[in-house]
């Protein structure tokens, strides 16, 4: 089994690891947020167009037989 760590030692280790984290700046966060929103819009438009094309194709094929 793993050796149990003293809670004080654990907290010191957590603090040391947290100090190593490099947080993004406000500008980097805003740029990333805008990029995510743009990509979400582009993906939704792509799937909308694809869905409309498939729907049109299926309706054409089903209507063609009757």
Secondary structure as UniProt FT lines:
FT   HELIX           7..19
FT   HELIX           26..64
//
